[in-house]
C-alpha cells in the first residue's frame, strides 16, 4: 500500500532546472529533519516549480516499516531520499503518515457530501469514480433521474450532468497519483476507499435505496475489470441487474 509523509517545503534554493528545494518535517522525538532534494523528485506536479510560493505542504512517498506504536511509526522515504545527516529512515508521528486510500476516501467523502447537499431532491442512481487506464487522479461523476433523459447514455459518466463534480477536492490528489508506484495498487486503493465509504453509510444518504443505485470505480476506456469491481461494490438488486444488462463489458 502506498503511504505518504506530510512535510513542508520551506524554500527553493535555486531557480535553474531541476531546482533544489529545502524540506522539513517533525520527527517523533520533536526534532526537525531537514533535507534538500530536486523539486521533481519531491513533487510530480508543478507546486514546487519556478515561481512557486513557499512554504507549501507536500506529501513524500514512503514505505511504512512497522505498525504504529506509542503514536509513532518508522518510515523509509522513496527514491533514496536522505536528510542532511544521510538518513533515509525516520521515526515520525503516526498522524503525519497517510495512505493513498485515506486521501481518496476523504476527497470522495467531501465531493459526495457536497453533491447530495447541493441537490437534495435529486434521485442519484449512478455515482462513479473514473480514472484513465494508467490509473491517475480519479474524479466523481453522477447521474440522477432528474437529469438523465437518454436511456442509451444513462450509464455514461461522460454524458452525465454532474461529470467531474467537486473536481477541486480530487485535484489535491494529483501529486500522489503522479508520484509513481504500481497502477494496480492505486486502483485497488480507490476501490477500498469507495467500499469503506459505503460501509460507513455515505451513499445511503441519497433519496434512493442503496440497491437502487450503482456506486463504482471505472477505468476509461472501459474494460472487463469494471464489471468485476461493480459487482464487488454493489448489493444485488434492480440497479446492479440493469447495469449488468445495459453497461457491463
VOGUFI-221166 format. One line per 5 residues: number of its first residue (from 1); their letters; for each residue z, x negated, y negated of N, C-alpha, C, CB. Coordinates in steps of 0.001 Angstrom, whole numbers, plus 500000, padded with zeros to 6 digits. Atoms other than C-alpha are relative to their C-alpha. Glycine has a CB too. Layout:
<nodes>
NUM) a) Z,X,Y,Z,X,Y,Z,X,Y,Z,X,Y  ...
</nodes>
This chain:
<nodes>
1) xxxxx) 500000,499157,501195,500000,500000,500000,500000,499118,498751,501228,500956,499997  500067,500765,501238,499087,498668,496552,501201,500315,499122,498694,500297,499248  498898,499844,500939,502005,498076,494211,499674,499236,498719,501338,499501,500620  500225,500607,501304,502199,497048,490571,501333,499738,499327,499113,500898,499118  498813,500366,500761,504763,495335,488386,499732,500255,498523,500392,498513,500247
6) xxxxx) 500131,499767,501442,505226,496622,484846,500410,498739,499251,500866,501217,499545  499727,501194,500797,505063,493777,482379,499477,500236,498594,499349,498727,500635  500445,499877,501387,504430,493229,478685,499169,498787,499615,501204,500153,499046  500843,501054,500551,501500,491228,477403,500389,499854,498536,498460,500325,500167  499409,500158,501329,503065,489798,474263,499038,499460,498951,501177,499096,500087
11) xxxxx) 500937,500540,500990,500219,487871,472646,498824,499338,500706,500709,498988,499067  501196,500706,499518,496749,486439,473113,500037,498604,499402,498664,500759,499609  499840,501373,500455,496759,482667,472908,498720,499393,499447,500503,499157,501120  501262,500468,500571,493072,482202,472087,499004,501144,500035,499450,498759,500770  501006,498944,500089,490015,484281,471267,498738,499678,500785,499645,500247,498561
16) xxxxx) 501185,500378,499236,487494,482390,473384,500095,500551,501419,499834,498465,500027  499995,499507,498618,486487,483976,476707,500387,498874,500966,498608,500580,500377  499526,498669,499621,488106,484451,479123,501242,500457,499248,500281,500027,501459  498838,499610,500786,491124,484428,476803,501292,499916,500791,499820,501395,499475  498712,500156,499328,494621,483340,477795,501035,500881,499316,500455,498516,499996
21) xxxxx) 499025,499034,500503,497471,485817,477419,501390,499638,500510,499621,501441,500426  498604,500197,499598,501240,485391,477450,500584,501331,500457,500841,499404,498832  499413,498791,499420,503093,487912,479615,501464,499749,500323,499231,500438,501272  498570,500087,499698,506799,488590,480010,500443,501223,500789,500827,499868,498703  499354,498876,499324,508837,490732,482369,501421,499599,500384,499188,500440,501260
26) xxxxx) 498584,500239,499726,512518,491096,483168,500233,499854,501496,500863,501140,499435  499603,500171,498610,513956,489789,486409,501318,500731,500243,500129,498497,500358  498824,499207,499644,516812,491456,488279,501291,499406,499458,500097,500132,501498  498783,500634,500520,519347,488913,487008,500079,500027,498482,500081,498572,500478  499974,499863,501449,518498,489741,483402,499200,498955,499256,501388,499956,499531
31) xxxxx) 500816,501012,500658,516414,486647,482689,498569,500513,499825,500011,498681,500809  501382,499601,500264,512848,486867,481416,499038,498989,500593,499752,500147,498491  501052,500858,499460,509931,485468,483373,498843,499981,499011,499526,500493,501409  501117,500162,500928,507100,484113,481231,498846,499342,500747,500416,499152,498750  501175,500601,499379,503598,483433,482471,498826,500061,499035,499651,500711,501328
36) xxxxx) 501227,500051,500794,500260,482557,480920,498831,500075,500972,499928,498696,499112  501113,499796,499065,497091,483798,482595,498782,500505,499237,500392,501001,501128  501248,499513,500597,493471,484677,481872,500017,501524,499937,498768,499505,500807  499964,498551,500217,493055,488188,480475,499330,500792,501118,499339,500333,498690  500643,499195,498955,490537,489407,483118,500793,500048,501302,498624,499462,500279
41) xxxxx) 499179,500008,498790,492950,488427,485906,501133,501006,499873,500563,498592,500269  498857,499121,500230,495797,490400,484368,499606,501451,499834,500752,499551,498790  500388,498626,500310,493832,493476,483379,498495,500129,500148,500451,500405,498568  501431,499854,499739,490476,494632,484709,499286,500804,498922,499788,500655,501340  500603,499210,501064,489929,496889,481712,499762,499156,498760,500879,501193,499659
46) xxxxx) 500303,500702,501240,489490,495955,478062,501209,499929,499073,498846,500675,499290  498840,499935,500885,493047,496301,476772,500456,498632,499519,501136,500689,500698  499564,501337,500390,493554,492522,476604,498860,499174,499420,500600,499281,501190  501149,500710,500531,490151,491630,475181,500195,499566,498560,498780,500856,500106  499952,500454,501387,489388,490076,471823,500225,501186,499076,498702,499256,499619
51) xxxxx) 499701,498929,500939,490815,492170,469020,501043,500984,500486,498765,500732,499684  498984,499089,499466,493400,493865,471253,501285,499889,499197,500274,499702,501485  498722,499983,500708,496699,494875,469684,501128,499713,500985,500224,501364,499290  498874,500388,499158,499834,493301,471138,501303,500360,499300,499954,498487,500326  499907,500049,498537,502320,493821,472666,499429,501249,500643,501446,499818,500433
56) xxxxx) 500520,498868,499246,500882,496098,475353,500545,499930,501424,498439,500010,499996  499494,499946,498631,502305,497233,478672,498839,499923,500978,500824,501287,500234  501029,500133,498973,500241,496177,481683,500646,500142,501378,499259,498634,499874  499526,499900,498620,500531,496510,485454,499352,498879,500800,499672,501405,500624  500509,501136,499236,500182,493357,487560,500039,500341,501487,500825,498712,499706
61) xxxxx) 499983,499722,498560,499118,493908,491197,500944,499041,500724,498578,499891,500589  499044,500824,499271,501744,492644,493616,500225,500562,501400,501332,499914,499236  499556,499563,498679,502995,492828,497192,501515,500077,499995,499495,499039,501118  498552,499869,499851,506497,494116,497875,500388,499325,501304,500454,501506,499978  499655,500800,498828,508136,491677,500282,501145,500581,500806,500349,498611,499580
66) xxxxx) 498889,499385,499279,511181,493749,501204,500395,501286,499307,501207,499039,500093  499540,498750,500575,512754,497135,500655,501028,499738,498903,500592,500902,501085  499070,500136,501114,514837,497687,497544,501439,499921,500492,499841,501166,499031  498572,500126,499714,518442,496509,497820,500733,499767,498690,500280,498843,501011  499206,500142,501225,521049,496868,495091,499144,500151,498749,500702,498646,499981
71) xxxxx) 500815,499714,501171,518381,498191,492750,498989,498934,499656,500870,500211,498846  500957,501073,500271,516151,495121,493059,499080,499813,501201,500734,498677,499668  500986,500211,498943,513108,494091,495071,499271,498687,499742,498993,501187,500075  500781,501227,500130,511221,490857,495761,498510,500336,500041,500366,498989,501124  501444,499769,500040,507529,490861,494839,499262,498675,499900,499624,500914,498819
76) xxxxx) 500903,501139,500161,504677,488375,495121,498786,500473,499209,499574,499400,501391  501125,499614,500837,502031,488566,492388,498678,499644,500673,500097,499325,498629  501339,500256,499452,498375,488821,493395,499310,498875,499233,499138,501282,499951  500903,500973,500633,495650,486294,492534,500677,498646,499764,499486,500554,498672  499275,501274,500125,498112,483390,492962,500562,499790,498597,499081,498838,500358
81) xxxxx) 499412,500105,501337,499600,484159,489545,501407,499417,500112,500034,501389,499295  498676,500616,500036,502627,481983,488777,500514,499963,498571,499962,498577,500596  499422,500106,501336,505045,481763,485882,500031,498538,499572,501423,500609,499963  499998,501353,500542,505683,478680,483773,500806,499025,500846,500540,500013,498600  499203,500845,499104,508099,477397,486428,499343,499847,501369,501403,500580,500163
86) xxxxx) 500720,500148,498750,505483,477594,489169,500397,500987,501078,500188,498641,500508  499564,499001,499018,506956,480673,490843,499007,501151,500093,501390,500537,499636  500858,498838,499801,504850,483446,492347,500736,501170,500606,498841,499639,500870  499152,498956,499417,507691,485423,493953,501186,500226,499072,500481,499610,501443  498946,499669,500960,510236,487254,491807,500868,501136,500538,499390,500390,498634
91) xxxxx) 499086,498891,499715,513282,489471,492253,500118,500801,498706,501424,499488,500510  500099,499193,501217,512809,492317,489776,500682,501346,500216,498518,500203,499590  499425,498654,499848,514402,495717,489056,499033,500912,500748,500345,500608,498619  500854,499129,499187,513105,498294,491536,499194,500960,499140,500841,500785,500994  500712,499027,500831,512161,500670,488718,498799,499388,499279,500950,500600,498983
96) xxxxx) 501139,500656,500647,509713,498071,487365,498783,499943,500912,500381,498595,499568  501084,500072,499019,507587,498350,490519,499597,501413,500408,500427,499167,501246  500473,498681,499590,505422,501330,491371,498738,499842,500834,499735,500906,498768  501185,500039,499142,502652,502177,493820,498844,500743,499348,500309,500604,501379  501160,499257,500477,499144,503445,493209,500206,501486,500252,498708,499506,500687
101) xxxxx) 499704,498596,499691,500234,506664,494908,500900,500614,498932,500667,500117,501383  499103,499500,501050,503058,507041,492366,499217,500326,498734,501102,498967,499690  500742,499829,501247,500666,506618,489451,499040,501182,500073,499232,498729,499667  500928,498873,499840,498070,509062,490812,500769,501315,500022,499165,499846,501296  499205,498772,499907,500759,511610,491604,500443,500480,498620,501226,499775,500893
106) xxxxx) 499509,499591,501314,502176,511582,488084,498861,500423,499084,500790,498870,499357  501150,499602,500820,498753,511719,486397,499503,501377,500415,498862,498967,500118  500458,498701,499500,497738,514635,488616,500983,501096,499640,499801,499954,501514  498981,499008,500356,501017,516425,488021,499848,500436,498543,501412,499432,500240  500130,499671,501418,500557,516226,484257,498742,500822,499741,499978,498723,499156
111) xxxxx) 501268,499301,500235,496922,517360,484386,500032,501425,500545,498845,499229,500638  499957,498661,499405,497509,520310,486744,500977,500890,499247,500393,499922,501484  499028,499225,500772,500594,521429,484835,499390,500463,498687,501267,499172,499734  500672,499640,501253,498575,521363,481610,498939,501071,500238,499359,498758,499355  501043,499023,499675,495725,523289,483265,500596,501388,500193,499238,499573,501264
116) xxxxx) 499388,498701,499728,497958,526086,484541,500639,500592,498749,501041,499872,501103  499353,499512,501220,499840,526311,481233,498969,500448,498963,500902,498912,499405  501034,499672,500986,496627,526417,479179,499227,501259,500366,499039,498842,499853  500776,498836,499538,495001,529140,481302,500832,500804,501002,498647,499551,500649  499064,499326,499082,497858,531222,482753,499414,501208,500714,501213,500432,499246
121) xxxxx) 500580,498805,499383,495634,534225,483535,498836,499683,500942,499529,500951,498922  501119,500367,499134,493013,532285,485464,500455,499861,501449,499358,498692,499520  499733,500121,498564,492895,532528,489249,499209,498796,500524,499608,501325,500775  500654,501227,499561,492106,528953,490206,499925,499971,501522,500749,498757,499469  500182,500008,498550,490622,528803,493690,499554,498636,500531,498987,501053,500393
126) xxxxx) 500535,501298,499582,489310,525212,493738,500470,498932,499032,498448,500027,500073  499560,501150,500778,491021,522061,492486,499682,498752,500812,501532,500086,499652  500397,501198,499267,489652,518667,493409,500163,498751,499147,498556,500122,500475  500047,501319,500612,490200,515030,492568,498769,499311,500566,501319,499169,500273  501230,500643,499540,486808,513337,492736,499978,498538,499578,498764,500733,499450
131) xxxxx) 500118,501426,500265,486061,509633,492890,498681,499515,500585,501207,499210,500597  501239,500518,499412,482871,507620,493472,500277,499315,501333,499314,499020,499036  499849,500582,498680,482243,506056,496859,500778,498702,500034,498678,499777,500582  499236,501248,500039,483740,502741,495769,501464,500230,499660,499390,499048,498994  498614,499556,500236,486955,504665,495000,500574,499369,498735,500891,499650,501209
136) xxxxx) 499450,500370,501297,487537,504090,491307,500831,501169,499480,498868,499620,498990  499086,499009,500564,489594,506248,488944,499592,501431,500343,500072,499838,498498  500312,498596,499707,489775,509873,490171,500215,500873,498774,500860,500511,501165  499817,499030,501076,489526,512863,487860,500096,501400,500592,498839,499918,498973  499783,498628,499551,490556,516500,488187,498890,500921,499504,501361,500509,499519
141) xxxxx) 500901,498902,500367,488025,519328,488224,500523,501263,500661,498514,499706,500431  499464,498743,499475,488815,523004,488788,499060,501151,499686,501393,500280,499420  500778,498774,500205,487135,526380,489132,500907,501202,500185,498792,500071,500976  499246,498749,499891,488560,529856,488617,499021,501153,500153,500920,500216,498760  500863,498825,499862,487205,533302,489412,499561,500524,498635,500724,501106,500778
146) xxxxx) 500336,499541,501349,487208,533972,485671,498825,499225,499405,501213,499873,499090  501071,500829,500569,484673,531194,485041,498845,499767,500960,500558,498674,499570  501043,500257,499013,482656,530970,488264,499107,501223,500155,500617,499612,501354  500931,498865,499926,479542,533160,488258,498886,499791,501022,499388,500250,498639  501082,500308,499068,477145,531422,490652,500599,499650,501359,499114,498833,499467
151) xxxxx) 499443,500227,498669,478061,531680,494341,499550,498669,500590,499606,501131,500928  500508,501239,499429,475901,528685,495190,500682,498768,499411,498507,499910,499785  499358,501136,500670,477880,526488,492799,501521,500111,499984,499488,499883,498579  498560,499738,500088,481389,527796,493442,500847,498821,500458,500352,501214,500821  499246,501159,499521,482440,524578,495247,499485,498703,499395,499937,499922,501518
156) xxxxx) 500559,501191,500639,480681,522171,492888,500887,499554,498845,498567,500271,499499  499155,500505,501082,483009,520041,490785,499180,499786,498739,500687,498691,500415  500836,500324,501155,480096,519046,488529,499580,501234,499221,498773,499244,500446  500373,498757,500676,479385,522692,487705,501214,500858,499679,499027,500789,500855  498787,499239,500301,482990,523746,487228,500234,500043,498498,501220,499387,500715
161) xxxxx) 499710,499859,501434,484169,524976,483850,501054,499004,499540,500465,501422,499689  498910,500913,500349,487046,522513,483986,499774,498641,500649,501363,500582,500434  500310,501315,499450,485297,519326,485049,500726,498918,499211,498481,499748,499987  499261,501116,500583,487432,516236,484386,501070,500488,499022,499039,499046,499292  498947,499471,500863,490228,518343,482909,501153,498997,499944,500496,501389,500512
166) xxxxx) 498882,500925,500174,493083,516277,481487,499597,498551,500204,501110,500350,500951  500557,501334,499750,490924,513177,481544,500897,498885,499477,498629,499884,499365  499177,501050,500603,493318,511265,479312,501128,499564,500932,500580,500482,498671  498920,500364,499081,496023,511376,481986,499510,499001,501043,500564,501253,500692  500541,500867,498958,493764,509686,484518,499431,498705,499444,498933,500729,500774
171) xxxxx) 500536,501217,500610,492296,507179,482073,501004,498855,500093,499626,500255,498534  498960,501019,499892,495628,505358,482294,499953,499276,501344,501369,500630,499803  500059,500590,498668,494865,504649,485959,498880,498974,500148,499826,501085,501027  501200,500826,499854,491649,502761,485296,500298,498542,500349,499201,500049,498732  499745,501404,499644,493117,499222,485301,500518,499838,501422,500995,499393,499033
176) xxxxx) 499454,500097,498645,494911,499958,488578,498886,500056,501035,501015,501124,500254  501089,499857,499041,491754,501052,490364,498988,498875,499891,499310,501324,499804  500949,501094,500177,489746,498165,488933,500609,498649,500347,499493,499980,498576  499314,501258,499703,492308,495566,489996,499608,499421,501351,501492,500207,499956  500418,500502,498699,490780,495243,493453,500792,500632,501127,500143,498498,500052
181) xxxxx) 499327,499452,498831,492099,495850,496933,499049,500806,500865,501169,500862,499578  500780,499270,499007,490904,497959,499847,499665,501406,499505,500760,500073,501327  500360,498651,500451,488922,501075,498782,500585,501099,500881,498498,500142,499956  499447,498985,499104,490094,502963,501871,501486,500208,499734,499776,499602,501464  498579,499880,500327,493699,502214,500951,500182,500773,498703,500653,498612,499888
186) xxxxx) 499909,499255,501256,493083,503509,497431,499743,501481,500240,499003,499447,498968  500312,498603,499705,491529,506690,498809,501166,500669,500726,498718,500099,500846  498843,499458,499286,494466,507186,501165,501154,500259,499041,500444,499042,501113  498933,499809,500983,496847,506781,498214,499771,501268,499186,500096,498787,499069  500313,498765,500729,495052,509556,496309,500342,501208,500858,498506,500036,499591
191) xxxxx) 499716,498871,499106,495293,511847,499326,501507,500212,500161,499352,499768,501378  498540,499863,499859,499010,511122,499816,500616,500587,498745,500644,498642,500308  499471,499475,501257,499653,511837,496142,499803,501503,499912,499335,499315,498809  500287,498563,500040,497981,515255,496381,500855,500741,501018,498504,500266,500267  499190,499343,498975,499804,516089,499617,501453,500143,499533,499940,499206,501324
196) xxxxx) 498618,499944,500478,503170,515247,498071,500172,501067,498933,500430,498642,499450  499932,498971,501042,502472,517426,495033,499935,501395,500606,498864,499815,498987  500094,498702,499322,501511,520276,497350,501331,500343,500656,498866,499989,501056  498711,499774,499358,504739,519869,499306,501084,500330,498983,500405,498780,500810  499036,499705,501065,506637,519964,496016,499773,501372,499381,499926,498936,498921
201) xxxxx) 500274,498661,500506,505001,523309,495204,499212,500059,498720,501253,500701,499799  500733,500000,501270,502883,522250,492231,498878,501029,499994,499430,498616,499722  501168,499119,499984,499815,524227,493299,500381,501461,500253,499014,499536,501060  499528,498629,499783,501866,527277,494252,500333,500699,498694,501218,500000,500903  499749,499396,501311,502433,527825,490529,498798,500793,499507,500360,498924,498984
206) xxxxx) 501194,499238,500378,498902,529269,490350,500147,501459,500416,498736,499387,500640  499905,498571,499651,498406,533073,490474,499627,500304,501445,499116,500803,499090  500436,499733,498636,496650,532900,493857,500964,499404,501014,498601,499449,500226  499222,500560,498903,498463,532374,497143,499364,498681,500424,500081,500994,501199  500513,501328,499654,498132,528827,498432,498847,500063,500997,501118,499146,500569
211) xxxxx) 501075,499918,499012,495947,529896,501389,498703,500558,499422,500439,500853,501162  501202,499514,500681,493508,531398,498873,499424,498950,499054,500314,501277,499226  500455,501096,500852,492989,528024,497163,499567,498816,500858,501111,499575,499014  500348,501296,499427,491269,524782,498078,500493,498932,499037,498452,499871,500258  499540,501165,500752,493047,521653,496876,499581,498786,500820,501578,500031,499739
216) xxxxx) 500556,501065,499167,491275,518497,497937,499735,498720,499216,498720,500468,500646  500408,501294,500551,490156,514916,497332,498613,499718,500556,501028,498840,500366  501383,500165,499558,486418,514218,497439,499373,498736,499433,499173,501209,499599  500819,501107,500491,484170,511199,497208,498622,500553,499666,499905,498837,501055  501325,499571,500436,480849,511598,495432,499063,498801,499938,500075,500701,498625
221) xxxxx) 500569,498841,499312,478138,511659,496627,500841,500387,501206,498561,499712,500436  499142,499522,498918,479798,513810,499286,499605,499424,501357,499960,501509,500060  500280,500409,498625,480123,512661,502886,500950,500731,500939,500138,498457,500167  499230,499259,499007,481760,513826,506112,501504,499823,499850,499587,499579,501376  498554,500209,500151,485143,512348,505158,500627,501056,499100,500279,498607,499435
226) xxxxx) 499469,498930,500850,485506,515064,502517,500484,501172,500841,498935,500475,499002  499614,498885,499135,485652,517656,505283,501333,499720,500673,498919,500265,501056  498751,500351,499322,488393,515819,507159,501186,500073,499049,499903,498600,500604  498891,499961,500953,490516,515423,504031,500320,501430,499596,499671,499164,498761  499767,498614,500419,490054,519048,503002,500746,500772,501079,498668,500697,499676
231) xxxxx) 499277,499347,498904,491191,520235,506420,501454,499539,500030,499319,499705,501355  498625,500523,499977,494232,517958,506267,500835,500534,498851,499986,498483,499953  499249,499661,501206,495197,519050,502766,500207,501496,499792,499304,499437,498815  499929,498562,500257,494850,522821,503110,500466,500781,501219,498651,500514,499553  499554,499161,498891,496526,525518,505209,498859,500882,500490,501201,500865,499578
236) xxxxx) 501007,499046,499526,494414,527777,507431,500061,501273,499163,500211,500329,501504  500031,498778,500794,493294,530847,505528,498611,500274,499474,500980,499913,498851  501318,499593,500511,490458,532558,503678,499269,498901,499239,500155,501192,499105  500667,501019,500819,489784,529689,501269,499434,498878,500866,500977,499421,498967  500478,501088,499150,489532,526991,503926,498826,500459,500859,501134,499474,500890
241) xxxxx) 501108,499464,499206,487327,529194,506103,498724,500067,499173,500350,501394,500542  501171,499894,500871,484995,529849,503166,499449,498625,499654,500353,500760,498719  500458,501341,500370,484880,526200,502131,499279,499337,501164,501183,499129,499546  500622,500615,498831,484083,525029,505666,498627,500604,500277,500899,500159,501225  501276,499317,499765,481287,527596,505902,498967,499653,498935,500211,501509,500042
246) xxxx) 500926,500096,501130,479780,527037,502470,499824,498600,499427,500458,500896,498922  500052,501277,500709,480528,523462,501424,500189,498774,500875,501027,499989,498948  499697,501165,499167,481521,521217,504339,498742,499219,500342,500704,500432,501281  501130,500878,499637,479291,518230,505094,499883,499918,501522,500184,498567,499389
</nodes>
